[in-house]
Structure formats: C-alpha cells, structure tokens
Amino acid sequence: MDGPLERIARRFTDLAERWIPDAFVFALAATVLVFVGGLAVGAGPLELTRSWGDGFWELLSFTMQMALVIITGYVLASAAPVHRLIAWLAGRAKSPRGAVALVAAFAMLSSWLNWGFSLVFSAVLVREVARQTRGVDYRALSAASLLGLGSVWAQGLSGSAALQMATPSALSAKIRTIVAAGDLVPGGVVGLGHTIFLWQSFVSVAVELVVVTFVMWLAAPHGERARDAQALGIALSVDEPAPPAGPKTPGEWLEHSPIVLLAVVALGVVYLAQLRGLGALSLNTINLAFLLLGALLHRTPARLMRAVKEATPATWGVLLQFPFYAGIAGMIASTKLNERLAHVFVSVSTPTTFPALMATYSTLLGIFVPSGGGKWIIEAPYVMSAAHDLHVHLGWVVACYDLGEALANLVQPFWMIPVLGILGLRARDVMGYTFLVFIVLVPVVLVLVTLLGATLHYPL
C-alpha cells in the first residue's frame, strides 16, 4: 500500500510531466520576468536591453568550466577501476526504495566534498543501480542524484560564498573593508571555522541528510507503480567497443602507448602539488585534477579521447542556456533588483529573524540567477553590511545564504542540465520529486537557521 508521500510525489510527477517545459524555457521565461521587473522599478527598456546584451557572454569562462565538469567527471567515472567501484556501491542496494535512499545519501555526502564530483558520479551511480536493481523507479532514482545540489553542497568544501570569504584575494578591498568594520573583523576575512566548520553547520547538514533521505525512501514508487528505465525508453546497456587492432604505424603506436600521456600527467601532478591552501580550490584545479586522474586510469590517449567523445553530447544544455542566465544577471545587476530585495528583507528583520529571511532571499534570487554562489561577489557588500547593522553572526549569515542558494536548485532546473543528458531524462521527469523535497526542506531550513543562529554571537 502506498503512503502519503508516495502519493504526493506521484501527483507532483504527473503534474510536472504534463505542465513543466524543458529547462531552456525556464531560462527564456526568467529573462522576460526580470525584464518586466526592471521596467517596474523604473529602468528603461533600452537600458535593460543593453544590460542583457552586455551580460550575455559574461559567463563564457564559467560555461566552459561547467562543460568540463561534465566531461572530466565522465572521463573519471568511465575508467574501469572507478566503474568497478561504482558497480560495487550500486550492489549495496537491496530493494527499490533502498536504492533510491542510497543514491540520495551518496549524492548529499559527496556534494559536501565537492559538488562537481557529486553531480557526475551520482548520475553514473544511478545508471548502474538501475541496471542492478529490478523494479526501481528510474525517475525517483535520478531525482535522488540531484539532491546534493539542492541541500548541503554549499555547506561543504566547495561552497563558493564561504570560500570567497575565507580567501583574502577572492574579494575586492572595498568588500573586505565593509566586512572588517574597522578592526572588528581583522582584514575582513571570515575563516571557514566560522562558516562551514561551525558545529551549527554540521548539525544543519546532518539534519538535512537524514530528512531528505527519509523523504525519498517514503516517496519512491514501488511495485507496479514504479517505472523503470526500460518503461521510460532509456537504454542502460552500453555496447563494449571492439578491441582495437594492434598499432600498425608509428602514429597509431603513440595513440595506444601510455608513455606520452603519463609524462603529461606527471607535469600536471607537479603543478597541482605546488598549490597551497583553500585559495587553490577552484573549478579549474578540480577539473584539472579530474582530467589527470582520468587520464591516468584510462592509460592511453586513445581510451581518453574515446571517453571525452562519449561525454561531449551531454554538454549541449550548458552551452545553450548559460548565456541566457548571464544576460539575466546583467539586467539584475544594472537595475539593482537584488539590492532592492535585500533592503526589503532587512527593513522587516530583527537579529532573530534575519537568518531565516536571508535564506529566503537567497532562495528567491537563486531561482532567477542560479550562479552556484558566484553572485555573492555582488551581494556580499550589502548583505554583510546589514549583518553588522543588525548584529548578527557574520559567518552564520554566509551559511544561511548558502543554505538558501542550495534550496533554489530543487525548483530551478539549471543545475540539473549537466546530468539529465547523462541520465537520458528531461527536467519534467524528476522535478515532481525535487519539488516535494523543496516543500519539506524549506520549513526545516528556516527553523534550523533561526534556532542555531540564536546560539551564535556577533560578530564571529
């Protein structure tokens, strides 16, 4: 007999499959909404048009970085030793519901370590679990793989806002001066010990992990109500390529020899070994590390090239949609819509309610500009200034901002795009489940940030 959460999830999924368009339409709709919002606050149509056009290509570097997250993650995950590890982990699932809970827990735990790692590895785990576990609902399984990005990632080691606050070179001197407030916070630097390594942050992560895993276990369809990959027309079997014939020319010998590739891997390892501190933890260094490790595990240029070729089709959504979100960010920055929203929240805040209102603000803005914490550069000055005015713990404000940033990913398909290509699904196939988690998690997060925030003292 199905439980209430399973019925709700099934209803949400039915509605999503019927009414939710492709993720690209979200980007187009958000563009129109922000343009209308800009007009409503007094910006001229030509000003908004210029801001949109000027910002459209501002995320080219980030777009390439995100495409490489997909490619390097796939390269690493498709290497034989790693695939054997994933296959072993997939075999730990003993039931369809247990399989969904396993993927959800893995996605959240791995996203705390690194969101890029979680994004791709969880998707590969889904496909392997679906192969090994009969009767598991492929939509619920796939949705579970996205839940790290919708819950705890920003509270972990790759949380963008926390890393920026802890790295002296990551923000401008002007922002550091605002955070410093004289000599109150030396250098305007808020270390990770005051953000992601607070015991309050660990508690919030643990609570989210337990709640989300339990929700997905209850919500996962089972029995005749489950739709497996075959029912959805998803091919999980991968035809192994025929063993290549032995090299016949010097050029082919180089393609199938590990010598040149290992020499370049050694060069990259030496480079990474020279980097020190959390300031070196970035998308570029992560992608390089994944690529080098994947190259090492594939061993030959021929195998590495084949893996990259197989991964590339999954990047089309990123390449198409990210410029539109960059244009949206340009309009928001030019009209200062984000500052207006923040000022509204501050005007009705108290030191007790500010953490919850900040999480709410971050969620709302993240739905329109899903930047993965990158927009913190724009928002940090007035958010941290408000925290000083209200005498709220500065590190906890960053943590609350990050919690809200993650929640937006449950209803905004932007970050689903990279893995949906690997899973062979569309946003509508998984958003019934992610929306259910959103409904459950929002009140949990608001209560957590309020109660835990009361245990912290200004400024740090």
C-alpha positions in Angstrom: 0.0 0.0 0.0 1.4 3.4 -1.0 2.0 6.0 1.7 1.0 9.7 1.6 4.4 11.0 0.5 4.5 8.5 -2.4 1.0 9.6 -3.5 2.1 13.3 -3.3 5.3 12.6 -5.2 3.4 10.7 -7.9 0.9 13.6 -8.2 3.7 16.2 -8.4 5.4 14.0 -11.0 2.3 13.7 -13.1 1.8 17.5 -13.0 5.4 18.1 -13.9 5.3 15.7 -16.8 2.2 17.4 -18.1 3.0 21.1 -17.4 6.7 21.7 -16.9 8.5 22.5 -20.2 12.2 21.9 -21.0 14.7 23.6 -18.8 15.6 26.0 -21.6 12.1 27.5 -21.4 12.8 28.4 -17.8 15.7 30.5 -18.9 13.6 32.3 -21.5 10.7 32.8 -19.1 13.1 34.2 -16.4 14.5 36.6 -19.0 11.1 38.0 -19.7 10.1 38.2 -15.9 13.3 40.0 -15.0 12.9 42.4 -17.9 9.4 43.2 -16.8 10.6 43.6 -13.2 13.3 46.0 -14.4 10.6 48.1 -16.1 8.5 48.0 -12.9 11.4 49.6 -10.8 11.9 52.4 -13.3 14.6 51.1 -15.7 14.2 52.0 -19.4 13.7 49.3 -22.0 16.8 50.3 -23.9 18.9 50.3 -20.7 17.6 46.8 -19.9 18.3 45.6 -23.4 21.9 46.9 -23.3 22.4 45.3 -19.8 21.1 42.0 -21.2 23.3 42.1 -24.3 26.4 43.2 -22.4 26.0 40.4 -19.9 25.0 37.7 -22.3 28.6 36.5 -22.9 29.9 37.3 -19.4 29.8 33.6 -18.3 31.8 32.2 -21.2 34.6 31.1 -18.9 32.2 29.6 -16.4 30.2 27.9 -19.2 33.4 26.1 -20.3 34.3 25.2 -16.8 30.8 23.6 -16.3 31.1 21.7 -19.6 34.4 20.4 -18.3 32.9 19.4 -15.0 30.7 17.0 -17.1 33.4 15.8 -19.4 36.1 15.3 -16.7 33.7 13.7 -14.3 32.6 11.3 -17.0 36.1 10.5 -18.0 37.0 9.6 -14.5 33.8 7.7 -13.8 34.1 5.7 -17.0 37.6 4.4 -16.2 37.5 0.7 -15.5 38.7 0.9 -11.9 36.3 3.6 -10.9 33.4 1.9 -12.7 34.1 -1.2 -10.7 33.9 0.8 -7.5 30.6 2.3 -8.6 29.2 -1.1 -9.6 30.2 -2.4 -6.1 28.4 0.6 -4.4 25.3 0.0 -6.6 25.2 -3.6 -5.4 24.7 -2.4 -1.8 21.1 -1.6 -2.7 18.8 -4.4 -1.5 15.4 -3.0 -2.6 14.0 -0.4 -5.0 13.3 2.0 -2.1 16.7 1.3 -0.6 18.3 2.0 -3.9 16.7 5.5 -4.1 17.7 6.2 -0.5 21.3 5.0 -1.2 21.7 7.3 -4.2 20.2 10.3 -2.2 22.6 9.7 0.7 25.6 9.3 -1.6 24.7 12.4 -3.6 24.5 14.6 -0.5 27.6 13.2 1.2 29.7 13.5 -2.0 28.3 17.0 -2.7 29.7 18.1 0.7 33.1 17.1 -0.5 32.7 18.7 -4.0 29.5 19.5 -5.9 31.1 18.7 -9.3 32.2 15.3 -8.2 28.7 14.6 -6.8 27.0 15.9 -9.9 28.5 13.4 -12.4 29.3 10.5 -10.1 25.8 10.3 -8.7 24.4 10.2 -12.3 26.7 7.4 -13.2 25.7 5.6 -10.0 22.1 6.0 -11.0 22.6 4.1 -14.2 24.5 1.3 -12.5 21.9 1.0 -9.7 19.1 0.9 -12.4 21.0 -1.9 -14.1 21.4 -4.0 -11.0 18.1 -3.3 -9.1 14.9 -4.6 -10.6 11.7 -2.7 -10.1 13.4 0.6 -9.1 11.7 3.8 -10.3 14.2 5.5 -12.6 12.6 9.0 -12.2 12.9 8.8 -8.4 16.4 7.4 -8.7 17.5 10.2 -11.0 15.9 12.8 -8.8 17.8 11.5 -5.8 21.1 12.0 -7.6 20.4 15.8 -7.8 19.6 16.3 -4.1 23.1 17.1 -3.0 22.9 20.2 -5.2 19.6 21.0 -3.6 20.7 20.6 0.1 24.1 20.5 1.5 26.7 21.3 -1.2 27.2 24.9 -0.3 27.8 24.0 3.3 30.7 21.9 2.2 34.2 22.2 0.9 33.2 23.7 -2.4 30.8 26.3 -1.0 31.5 29.3 -3.1 30.5 32.1 -0.7 32.3 30.5 2.2 35.5 30.0 0.2 35.4 33.6 -1.1 35.0 35.0 2.5 38.0 32.8 3.7 40.3 33.6 0.8 41.9 37.1 1.1 42.4 37.5 -2.7 38.9 36.4 -3.6 37.0 39.7 -2.9 37.8 43.3 -3.5 39.4 45.6 -0.9 36.1 47.5 -0.8 34.2 44.5 0.3 36.8 43.5 2.8 36.6 47.0 4.3 32.9 46.6 4.8 33.2 43.2 6.4 36.1 44.4 8.6 34.0 47.3 10.1 37.2 48.9 11.4 39.1 46.4 13.4 36.1 44.2 14.3 36.9 41.5 11.8 40.7 41.6 11.0 41.3 42.0 7.3 37.6 41.4 6.6 38.3 37.7 6.3 35.8 35.2 7.7 37.6 31.9 8.0 36.0 28.5 7.3 36.0 27.9 11.0 33.2 30.5 11.3 31.2 29.1 8.3 31.2 25.5 7.1 33.1 24.2 10.1 30.8 25.6 12.7 29.2 22.9 14.7 25.9 24.6 13.8 26.7 24.0 10.2 27.4 20.3 10.8 24.1 20.0 12.6 22.2 21.5 9.7 24.0 19.2 7.2 23.2 16.1 9.3 19.5 17.1 9.7 19.1 17.7 6.0 20.8 14.5 5.1 18.5 12.4 7.4 15.3 14.3 6.4 15.9 14.2 2.6 17.0 10.5 2.6 13.9 9.5 4.6 11.6 11.6 2.4 12.9 10.0 -0.8 12.7 6.5 0.7 9.0 7.2 1.5 8.2 8.9 -1.8 9.8 6.3 -4.2 7.2 4.3 -6.1 7.4 0.6 -5.8 5.8 -2.4 -7.2 3.5 -1.9 -10.2 3.6 1.9 -9.7 7.3 2.1 -10.4 8.5 3.0 -13.9 11.9 1.6 -14.6 14.4 2.7 -17.2 13.0 0.3 -19.8 9.5 1.6 -19.4 10.8 5.1 -20.0 12.6 4.1 -23.1 16.1 4.6 -21.5 18.8 2.2 -22.8 21.1 1.4 -19.9 23.3 -1.2 -21.6 26.4 0.0 -23.2 27.9 -1.9 -26.1 31.6 -2.5 -25.4 33.7 -1.3 -28.4 35.6 -4.0 -30.2 39.2 -4.4 -29.0 41.3 -2.2 -31.2 43.7 -3.9 -33.5 47.3 -3.6 -32.7 49.0 -0.4 -33.9 50.3 -0.6 -37.4 52.0 2.8 -37.8 54.2 4.9 -35.6 51.2 7.4 -35.2 48.9 4.6 -34.0 51.6 3.3 -31.6 51.7 6.7 -29.9 47.9 6.7 -29.6 47.9 3.4 -27.8 51.1 3.9 -25.8 50.9 5.3 -22.2 54.3 6.9 -22.4 53.5 10.4 -23.7 50.2 10.7 -21.7 51.9 9.7 -18.4 54.6 12.3 -19.0 51.9 15.0 -19.3 50.1 13.6 -16.2 53.3 13.9 -14.3 53.6 17.5 -15.3 50.1 18.3 -14.1 50.7 16.5 -10.8 53.8 18.6 -10.1 51.8 21.7 -10.9 49.0 20.8 -8.5 51.4 19.7 -5.8 52.8 23.3 -5.7 49.4 24.8 -4.9 48.7 25.5 -1.3 45.7 26.5 0.8 42.0 26.7 0.2 42.5 29.5 -2.3 43.8 26.9 -4.7 40.5 25.0 -4.5 38.6 26.2 -7.7 36.7 24.8 -10.6 39.9 25.0 -12.7 42.0 23.0 -10.3 39.2 20.5 -9.7 38.7 19.9 -13.4 42.5 19.6 -14.0 42.7 17.0 -11.1 39.8 15.0 -12.5 41.2 15.1 -16.0 44.7 14.0 -14.9 43.3 11.2 -12.7 41.0 10.1 -15.5 43.9 10.1 -18.0 46.0 8.1 -15.5 43.2 5.5 -15.2 42.5 5.3 -18.9 46.2 4.9 -19.5 46.4 5.6 -23.3 45.5 8.7 -25.4 43.1 6.5 -27.5 41.0 5.5 -24.5 41.0 9.0 -23.1 39.8 10.5 -26.4 37.0 8.0 -26.7 35.8 8.8 -23.1 35.8 12.6 -23.9 33.9 11.9 -27.2 31.3 9.9 -25.3 30.8 12.7 -22.7 30.6 15.7 -25.0 26.9 15.3 -26.1 25.8 15.8 -22.5 27.1 19.4 -22.5 24.7 20.8 -25.1 22.3 22.1 -22.4 25.0 24.0 -20.6 26.3 25.6 -23.8 22.8 26.8 -24.9 21.4 28.0 -21.6 24.2 29.6 -19.6 24.5 32.7 -21.8 20.8 33.5 -21.2 21.3 33.3 -17.4 24.3 35.6 -17.8 22.0 38.1 -19.6 19.5 37.8 -16.7 22.3 38.5 -14.2 23.3 41.6 -16.2 19.8 43.0 -16.0 19.5 42.3 -12.3 22.9 44.0 -11.6 22.1 47.1 -13.7 18.7 47.7 -12.1 19.9 46.7 -8.6 16.8 44.4 -8.2 18.9 42.2 -5.9 19.7 45.2 -3.6 16.0 46.2 -3.5 15.0 42.7 -2.4 17.6 42.6 0.3 16.6 46.0 1.6 13.0 44.9 1.9 14.0 41.9 4.0 16.3 44.0 6.2 13.6 46.6 6.8 11.4 43.9 8.4 14.1 42.0 10.1 15.4 41.6 13.6 18.6 39.8 14.7 16.5 36.7 15.3 14.6 36.7 12.0 17.4 37.9 9.8 19.0 34.4 9.2 15.7 33.0 8.0 14.9 36.0 5.9 18.4 35.9 4.3 17.9 32.2 3.5 14.5 33.1 1.9 16.0 35.9 -0.1 18.9 33.8 -1.4 16.4 31.1 -2.5 14.2 33.5 -4.3 17.1 35.2 -6.1 18.7 31.8 -6.8 15.6 30.8 -8.8 16.3 33.6 -11.3 20.1 33.6 -11.2 21.4 30.1 -10.3 25.0 31.1 -10.1 26.3 28.4 -7.7 27.4 31.2 -5.2 29.1 33.3 -7.8 26.7 36.2 -7.4 27.9 36.5 -3.8 30.5 39.0 -5.2 27.6 41.3 -6.0 25.6 40.7 -2.8 28.3 40.5 -0.2 28.6 44.3 0.4 25.0 45.0 1.4 24.3 41.6 3.0 27.3 41.8 5.3 26.6 45.5 6.0 23.1 44.5 7.0 24.5 41.8 9.3 26.7 44.4 11.0 23.7 46.8 11.4 21.6 44.0 13.0 24.5 42.5 15.0 24.1 39.0 13.5 27.0 36.5 13.4 28.7 37.2 10.1 29.7 33.6 9.4 26.2 32.3 10.0 24.8 34.9 7.6 27.1 33.3 4.9 25.9 29.8 5.9 22.3 30.9 5.7 22.9 32.4 2.3 24.4 29.2 1.2 21.5 27.1 2.5 19.1 29.2 0.6 21.2 29.1 -2.5 21.0 25.3 -2.5 17.3 25.2 -2.0 16.7 27.1 -5.2 18.2 24.2 -7.1 15.3 22.0 -6.2 12.9 24.1 -8.3 15.2 25.6 -10.8 16.4 23.1 -13.4 19.6 25.0 -14.3 22.0 22.6 -12.4 20.0 19.6 -13.5 21.0 20.2 -17.1 24.5 18.7 -16.9 23.3 15.3 -15.6 20.0 15.0 -17.4 21.9 14.4 -20.6 23.8 11.5 -18.9 20.5 10.1 -17.5 18.6 10.5 -20.7 15.7 12.4 -19.0 14.2 15.8 -19.0 13.6 18.2 -16.1 9.9 17.3 -16.0 10.8 13.7 -15.3 12.5 14.5 -12.0 11.0 17.8 -10.7 8.0 16.2 -9.1 10.3 14.6 -6.6 12.7 17.6 -6.2 9.6 19.9 -5.6 8.4 17.5 -2.9 11.8 17.7 -1.2 11.7 21.5 -1.6 8.3 21.7 0.2 9.6 19.5 3.1 13.0 21.1 3.4 12.1 24.8 3.3 10.5 24.9 6.8 13.2 22.6 8.1 15.9 25.0 6.9 14.1 28.1 8.2 13.7 26.6 11.7 17.3 25.4 11.7 18.9 28.7 10.8 16.7 30.5 13.4 17.3 28.2 16.3 21.0 27.5 15.6 21.6 31.2 14.8 20.4 32.0 18.3 23.4 30.1 19.7 26.0 32.4 17.9 27.2 35.8 18.9 28.2 38.8 16.9 30.5 39.4 15.1 32.1 35.9 14.9 
